[in-house]
Amino acid sequence: MELQTIKSIVEQVLIEVKKFGLKDSTMKIYGRYLNRLLLYFEENNEIYYSNPMIENFVGKITMDFNSKIITKRYYNALKRGAYLVKDYAETGSIQWKVYSNTCKYNPNPYYTRIIETSLFSSGLKTEFKYKISCLLRKFCCFLENIDIYSFEQVTFNTVKQFIISVKNTNSGSMNYILYSLRLLFDYLIKNGVITQPINIEFFRVKSARKILISAYTQEELERIIQEIDRNSAIGKRDYAIIMLTLNTGLRGIDIRKLRLQDIDWYKNTLNIIQSKTRKPLKMPLKGCVCNALADYILHARPKTTSQNIFVRNTAPFEALYYTTALDGIIERYCIKAEVSKEHLRSFHSLRRSVGTWMAEEEVAIHTISQILGHADMNSSKPYLSFNQKQMYACAMGFEDIPMSGGVLL
């Protein structure tokens, strides 16, 4: 790769950031943050871009933050600027995304670099990479706590010790932990980082308990919808999202990725390729849903080049980057409506609510499966668990069972 001066990259990053529609006052703030990065390079007598220098800079500001020398807000801003520079230098473009590291496990640069490179070559989707990264970071921090600072020192017993240490705190995610370790050690052996393979297949996860996640009742959702300010821009967006979900039962990722061209306004239908199953799905839309969508698009949606229907309400006006943004939306209105935060309830519970209501109306299971876009009919079975009316019908009385001597015959 051709050497580039850090100054030229910073100048280009500011030009690219401006395209996201940020105000001039905000641009001046980004200029100050990036000047701090330039000063760091200058202090270290480096005029060319260097990935290790970026990581060293992030390491330094992280130590400053941990030592309470700088505030969290300033720390996150400096780190965002550094990683924007890194993205542009390595890819020639930038994406507006969250660079704040919400993982509480932060191993040393040696472990961090190997985790990042192993995930980069894995071909996994971005959101799944993040989950795996957090688990691998936890493993590497465990290694540091027992004074192991190289993967060459890791043995089968080391891995066993780690699994035993997390089996109680991470009992619900042991499958992910084993998958993460398998992915890491496959990478290490293929790239010659270690010479002796560690057989993760030796470990097995016991059958997990089936957890019933509570759906929202119709009364709860009525209270939630009443709390949405449909006169505000963000309220119009949130109302359209919730109404669309309750009408279609779409997964959060498909709501987030829904494009303007996916709606046929003449036929009032929605046409998408589902993100999870990669299968096409065509659904009719009720008039109230089309009205909610049109109200948002025409009167509240910011001007943007993004083709996604639902975008951020503040600059840069891009699509919602993570599906967790939808969890935040529903949680905000649950708090306002005083709807209890039951275990594992999230935005996905709206989809579960749709399936549950159909089951209560005795809609055939294969029809529920088709409407919800399930690739396997068995995926619809959890929705039947909440149909109390039908469950009560399965309970038999003892009136017609003959009794003799107090013993059932």
C-alpha positions as CSV (number, residue, x, y, z in Angstrom):
1,M,0.0,0.0,0.0
2,E,1.3,3.5,-0.9
3,L,2.4,5.6,2.0
4,Q,0.0,8.4,2.9
5,T,0.7,11.3,5.2
6,I,-1.5,11.3,8.2
7,K,-2.3,15.0,7.5
8,S,-3.7,14.2,4.0
9,I,-5.8,11.4,5.4
10,V,-7.3,13.6,8.1
11,E,-8.1,16.3,5.6
12,Q,-9.9,13.8,3.4
13,V,-11.8,12.3,6.4
14,L,-13.2,15.7,7.2
15,I,-14.4,16.1,3.6
16,E,-16.1,12.6,3.8
17,V,-17.6,13.4,7.2
18,K,-19.1,16.6,5.9
19,K,-21.1,14.5,3.3
20,F,-23.1,13.0,6.2
21,G,-24.9,16.3,6.6
22,L,-23.2,17.5,9.9
23,K,-23.6,21.1,10.9
24,D,-20.6,23.5,10.6
25,S,-20.3,23.7,14.3
26,T,-20.1,20.0,14.6
27,M,-17.5,19.9,11.8
28,K,-15.3,22.3,13.8
29,I,-15.5,19.9,16.8
30,Y,-14.4,17.0,14.7
31,G,-11.5,19.1,13.4
32,R,-10.3,19.7,16.9
33,Y,-10.5,16.0,17.8
34,L,-8.6,15.0,14.6
35,N,-6.0,17.7,15.4
36,R,-5.3,15.9,18.6
37,L,-4.5,12.8,16.6
38,L,-2.2,14.8,14.3
39,L,-0.4,16.2,17.4
40,Y,0.1,12.7,18.7
41,F,1.8,11.6,15.4
42,E,3.9,14.8,15.5
43,E,5.0,14.1,19.0
44,N,6.2,10.7,17.9
45,N,8.0,12.1,14.9
46,E,5.7,10.2,12.5
47,I,4.3,11.9,9.4
48,Y,2.9,8.9,7.6
49,Y,-0.2,6.9,8.5
50,S,0.5,3.8,10.6
51,N,-2.0,1.4,12.0
52,P,0.1,0.6,15.1
53,M,0.3,4.4,15.7
54,I,-3.5,4.6,15.6
55,E,-3.8,1.7,18.1
56,N,-1.2,3.2,20.3
57,F,-3.1,6.5,20.3
58,V,-6.3,4.7,21.2
59,G,-4.4,2.8,24.0
60,K,-3.1,6.1,25.4
61,I,-6.5,7.8,25.5
62,T,-8.0,4.7,27.0
63,M,-5.4,4.9,29.8
64,D,-6.2,8.6,30.2
65,F,-9.9,7.8,30.4
66,N,-9.4,5.0,32.9
67,S,-7.2,7.4,35.0
68,K,-10.0,10.0,34.8
69,I,-7.8,12.4,33.0
70,I,-10.3,12.8,30.2
71,T,-14.1,12.5,30.2
72,K,-16.0,9.6,28.7
73,R,-17.5,11.9,26.1
74,Y,-14.1,13.3,25.0
75,Y,-12.6,9.8,25.0
76,N,-15.3,8.4,22.7
77,A,-15.0,11.4,20.4
78,L,-11.2,11.0,20.1
79,K,-11.6,7.3,19.5
80,R,-14.3,7.8,16.9
81,G,-12.0,10.2,15.0
82,A,-9.0,7.8,15.2
83,Y,-11.1,4.9,13.8
84,L,-12.6,7.1,11.0
85,V,-9.0,7.8,10.0
86,K,-8.2,4.1,10.1
87,D,-11.3,3.1,8.1
88,Y,-10.5,5.7,5.4
89,A,-6.8,4.8,5.2
90,E,-7.5,1.1,4.8
91,T,-10.7,1.1,2.7
92,G,-10.9,4.5,1.0
93,S,-14.3,5.2,2.6
94,I,-15.9,5.7,6.0
95,Q,-19.1,4.4,7.5
96,W,-20.9,6.1,10.3
97,K,-21.1,3.6,13.1
98,V,-20.6,3.2,16.8
99,Y,-16.9,2.9,17.6
100,S,-17.5,2.9,21.3
101,N,-16.3,-0.4,22.8
102,T,-19.2,-1.6,25.1
103,C,-17.3,-4.8,25.9
104,K,-16.1,-4.7,29.5
105,Y,-13.2,-7.1,28.6
106,N,-10.3,-5.4,26.9
107,P,-7.2,-7.6,26.5
108,N,-3.7,-6.4,25.5
109,P,-2.9,-5.4,21.9
110,Y,-1.4,-8.8,21.0
111,Y,-4.6,-10.6,21.9
112,T,-6.8,-7.9,20.4
113,R,-5.0,-7.9,17.1
114,I,-5.4,-11.7,16.7
115,I,-9.1,-11.6,17.6
116,E,-9.7,-8.9,15.0
117,T,-7.8,-10.7,12.2
118,S,-9.4,-14.0,13.0
119,L,-12.9,-12.4,12.8
120,F,-11.9,-10.5,9.7
121,S,-11.2,-13.7,7.8
122,S,-14.2,-15.6,9.2
123,G,-16.8,-14.2,6.8
124,L,-19.3,-13.8,9.6
125,K,-21.9,-11.0,9.6
126,T,-21.0,-7.8,11.5
127,E,-23.4,-8.2,14.4
128,F,-22.4,-11.8,15.0
129,K,-18.7,-10.8,14.8
130,Y,-19.4,-8.3,17.6
131,K,-20.9,-11.1,19.8
132,I,-18.0,-13.5,19.1
133,S,-15.5,-10.7,19.7
134,C,-16.8,-10.0,23.2
135,L,-16.6,-13.7,24.1
136,L,-13.0,-14.0,22.8
137,R,-12.0,-10.9,24.7
138,K,-13.3,-12.4,27.8
139,F,-11.3,-15.5,27.2
140,C,-8.1,-13.5,26.6
141,C,-8.6,-11.4,29.7
142,F,-9.0,-14.7,31.6
143,L,-5.6,-15.8,30.1
144,E,-4.0,-12.5,31.3
145,N,-5.4,-13.1,34.8
146,I,-3.6,-16.4,35.0
147,D,-0.4,-14.8,33.6
148,I,-0.6,-16.3,30.1
149,Y,0.4,-13.7,27.5
150,S,0.8,-15.8,24.4
151,F,-1.5,-18.4,22.7
152,E,1.6,-20.7,22.5
153,Q,1.3,-21.1,26.3
154,V,-2.4,-22.2,26.1
155,T,-3.1,-25.9,26.8
156,F,-6.2,-28.0,26.8
157,N,-6.4,-27.7,30.6
158,T,-6.2,-23.9,30.2
159,V,-9.3,-24.0,28.0
160,K,-11.0,-26.4,30.4
161,Q,-10.3,-24.1,33.3
162,F,-11.8,-21.2,31.4
163,I,-15.0,-23.1,30.5
164,I,-15.4,-24.2,34.2
165,S,-15.0,-20.6,35.3
166,V,-17.8,-19.3,33.0
167,K,-20.3,-22.3,33.1
168,N,-22.4,-20.6,35.8
169,T,-22.3,-16.9,34.7
170,N,-22.6,-17.8,31.0
171,S,-24.8,-20.9,31.2
172,G,-27.1,-19.6,28.5
173,S,-24.4,-18.9,25.9
174,M,-22.1,-21.9,26.2
175,N,-22.8,-22.8,22.6
176,Y,-21.5,-19.4,21.5
177,I,-18.4,-19.7,23.8
178,L,-17.5,-23.1,22.3
179,Y,-18.1,-21.8,18.8
180,S,-15.9,-18.8,19.5
181,L,-13.1,-20.9,20.9
182,R,-13.3,-23.3,17.9
183,L,-13.1,-20.4,15.5
184,L,-10.1,-18.9,17.3
185,F,-8.1,-22.1,17.6
186,D,-8.8,-23.1,14.0
187,Y,-7.4,-19.7,12.9
188,L,-4.3,-20.1,15.2
189,I,-3.4,-23.5,13.8
190,K,-4.0,-22.5,10.2
191,N,-1.8,-19.5,10.5
192,G,1.0,-21.1,12.4
193,V,0.5,-19.1,15.6
194,I,0.3,-22.4,17.5
195,T,1.7,-25.8,16.5
196,Q,-0.4,-28.1,18.7
197,P,-4.2,-28.1,18.0
198,I,-6.6,-28.0,20.9
199,N,-9.7,-30.1,20.4
200,I,-12.7,-28.0,21.4
201,E,-15.0,-30.8,20.2
202,F,-14.2,-32.6,23.4
203,F,-16.5,-30.2,25.2
204,R,-20.3,-30.6,24.9
205,V,-23.2,-28.4,26.1
206,K,-26.0,-30.1,28.0
207,S,-29.5,-29.6,26.6
208,A,-30.6,-26.1,27.4
209,R,-33.8,-25.4,29.3
210,K,-36.6,-24.1,27.1
211,I,-37.4,-20.5,28.1
212,L,-40.8,-19.0,27.3
213,I,-40.5,-15.4,26.4
214,S,-43.6,-13.4,27.2
215,A,-45.4,-11.6,24.4
216,Y,-47.1,-8.2,24.8
217,T,-50.8,-8.2,25.4
218,Q,-53.1,-6.1,23.2
219,E,-53.8,-3.9,26.2
220,E,-50.1,-3.3,26.8
221,L,-49.5,-2.4,23.2
222,E,-52.4,0.0,23.2
223,R,-50.8,1.8,26.1
224,I,-47.5,1.9,24.4
225,I,-48.9,3.3,21.2
226,Q,-50.8,6.0,23.2
227,E,-47.4,7.3,24.5
228,I,-46.0,8.0,21.0
229,D,-46.0,11.7,20.1
230,R,-47.2,11.4,16.5
231,N,-46.7,15.1,15.9
232,S,-42.9,14.9,16.3
233,A,-40.6,13.6,13.7
234,I,-39.2,10.9,15.9
235,G,-42.7,9.9,17.0
236,K,-43.9,9.6,13.4
237,R,-40.9,7.3,12.7
238,D,-41.4,5.1,15.8
239,Y,-45.2,4.9,15.2
240,A,-44.6,3.7,11.7
241,I,-42.1,1.1,12.9
242,I,-44.3,-0.3,15.5
243,M,-47.5,-0.3,13.3
244,L,-45.6,-2.0,10.5
245,T,-44.2,-4.7,12.9
246,L,-47.6,-5.4,14.4
247,N,-49.1,-5.7,10.9
248,T,-46.5,-7.9,9.4
249,G,-44.6,-9.6,12.2
250,L,-41.3,-8.8,10.4
251,R,-38.0,-9.4,12.1
252,G,-36.2,-6.4,13.4
253,I,-33.4,-6.7,10.9
254,D,-35.9,-6.7,8.0
255,I,-37.6,-3.6,9.5
256,R,-34.2,-1.9,9.7
257,K,-33.2,-2.8,6.2
258,L,-36.6,-2.0,4.6
259,R,-36.1,0.2,1.5
260,L,-38.4,2.7,-0.2
261,Q,-38.7,0.5,-3.3
262,D,-39.9,-2.5,-1.2
263,I,-43.3,-0.9,-0.8
264,D,-45.8,-1.1,-3.7
265,W,-48.1,1.8,-2.9
266,Y,-50.6,1.0,-5.7
267,K,-51.2,-2.6,-4.4
268,N,-50.5,-1.8,-0.7
269,T,-48.0,-4.7,-0.5
270,L,-44.5,-5.2,0.8
271,N,-41.9,-7.3,-1.1
272,I,-38.6,-8.2,0.5
273,I,-35.9,-10.9,0.6
274,Q,-35.7,-12.0,4.2
275,S,-32.3,-11.4,5.8
276,K,-32.4,-14.5,7.9
277,T,-33.8,-17.1,5.5
278,R,-32.9,-15.4,2.2
279,K,-36.4,-16.3,0.9
280,P,-38.8,-13.8,-0.7
281,L,-41.7,-12.6,1.3
282,K,-44.8,-10.7,-0.1
283,M,-47.3,-9.3,2.3
284,P,-50.4,-7.1,2.2
285,L,-50.3,-3.9,4.2
286,K,-53.3,-2.4,6.0
287,G,-54.4,1.1,5.2
288,C,-53.5,2.3,8.7
289,V,-49.9,1.0,8.2
290,C,-49.6,2.6,4.8
291,N,-50.8,5.9,6.2
292,A,-48.3,5.7,9.1
293,L,-45.5,5.0,6.6
294,A,-46.5,7.8,4.2
295,D,-46.9,10.3,7.1
296,Y,-43.3,9.6,8.2
297,I,-41.8,9.5,4.7
298,L,-43.5,12.7,3.5
299,H,-43.5,14.8,6.6
300,A,-40.8,13.6,9.0
301,R,-38.1,11.6,7.2
302,P,-34.9,13.7,6.9
303,K,-33.5,14.4,3.4
304,T,-30.9,11.7,2.7
305,T,-29.5,9.6,-0.1
306,S,-30.2,6.5,1.9
307,Q,-32.7,4.2,0.4
308,N,-33.7,2.7,3.7
309,I,-37.1,3.9,4.9
310,F,-36.2,4.3,8.6
311,V,-33.2,6.4,9.3
312,R,-31.6,8.2,12.2
313,N,-33.3,11.3,13.4
314,T,-30.0,13.2,13.8
315,A,-27.2,13.7,11.3
316,P,-25.8,11.6,9.7
317,F,-29.2,10.6,8.4
318,E,-28.4,6.9,7.7
319,A,-30.2,3.7,8.3
320,L,-30.3,2.4,11.9
321,Y,-27.0,0.6,12.2
322,Y,-27.9,-2.1,14.7
323,T,-31.2,-3.8,15.5
324,T,-30.6,-2.9,19.1
325,A,-31.8,0.6,18.2
326,L,-35.2,-0.9,17.8
327,D,-34.9,-2.4,21.3
328,G,-34.2,1.1,22.6
329,I,-37.4,2.4,20.9
330,I,-39.8,-0.1,22.4
331,E,-38.1,0.1,25.8
332,R,-38.5,3.9,25.8
333,Y,-42.2,3.7,25.3
334,C,-42.6,0.8,27.7
335,I,-41.2,3.0,30.4
336,K,-43.5,5.8,29.5
337,A,-46.5,3.5,29.4
338,E,-45.5,1.7,32.7
339,V,-45.4,-1.7,30.9
340,S,-43.3,-4.0,33.0
341,K,-39.9,-5.0,31.7
342,E,-40.3,-8.8,31.8
343,H,-37.3,-11.1,31.3
344,L,-36.0,-11.2,27.7
345,R,-38.7,-8.9,26.4
346,S,-37.4,-6.9,23.5
347,F,-38.5,-5.5,20.1
348,H,-38.6,-9.1,18.9
349,S,-41.4,-9.6,21.3
350,L,-43.7,-7.6,19.0
351,R,-43.2,-10.3,16.4
352,R,-43.9,-12.9,19.0
353,S,-47.1,-11.0,19.9
354,V,-48.3,-11.2,16.3
355,G,-47.8,-15.0,16.2
356,T,-49.4,-15.4,19.6
357,W,-52.5,-13.5,18.6
358,M,-52.9,-15.6,15.5
359,A,-52.6,-18.7,17.5
360,E,-55.2,-17.5,19.9
361,E,-57.5,-16.9,17.0
362,E,-56.9,-20.6,16.0
363,V,-55.0,-19.7,12.8
364,A,-53.4,-22.9,11.4
365,I,-49.8,-23.4,12.3
366,H,-48.6,-23.6,8.7
367,T,-50.4,-20.2,8.0
368,I,-48.6,-18.6,11.0
369,S,-45.3,-20.0,9.6
370,Q,-45.9,-18.5,6.2
371,I,-46.9,-15.1,7.5
372,L,-43.9,-14.9,9.8
373,G,-41.6,-16.1,7.1
374,H,-40.3,-19.1,8.9
375,A,-38.2,-21.5,6.9
376,D,-39.1,-24.3,9.3
377,M,-42.7,-24.8,10.6
378,N,-41.2,-25.9,14.0
379,S,-40.0,-22.3,14.4
380,S,-43.6,-21.3,14.9
381,K,-44.1,-23.7,17.9
382,P,-43.0,-21.2,20.6
383,Y,-45.9,-19.0,19.7
384,L,-48.4,-21.8,20.6
385,S,-47.0,-21.9,24.2
386,F,-48.8,-18.7,25.0
387,N,-52.3,-19.8,23.8
388,Q,-53.7,-20.4,27.2
389,K,-57.2,-20.9,25.9
390,Q,-56.2,-23.9,23.8
391,M,-53.9,-25.1,26.6
392,Y,-56.8,-25.2,29.1
393,A,-58.8,-27.3,26.6
394,C,-56.0,-29.9,26.7
395,A,-56.5,-30.3,30.5
396,M,-58.9,-33.2,31.2
397,G,-61.2,-33.4,34.2
398,F,-61.7,-36.5,36.3
399,E,-65.5,-36.5,36.2
400,D,-65.8,-39.4,33.7
401,I,-63.0,-41.5,35.1
402,P,-64.4,-44.4,37.3
403,M,-63.0,-44.5,40.8
404,S,-62.7,-47.6,43.0
405,G,-61.1,-47.7,46.4
406,G,-59.5,-44.3,45.8
407,V,-57.4,-45.6,43.0
408,L,-57.6,-44.5,39.4
409,L,-58.4,-47.3,37.1
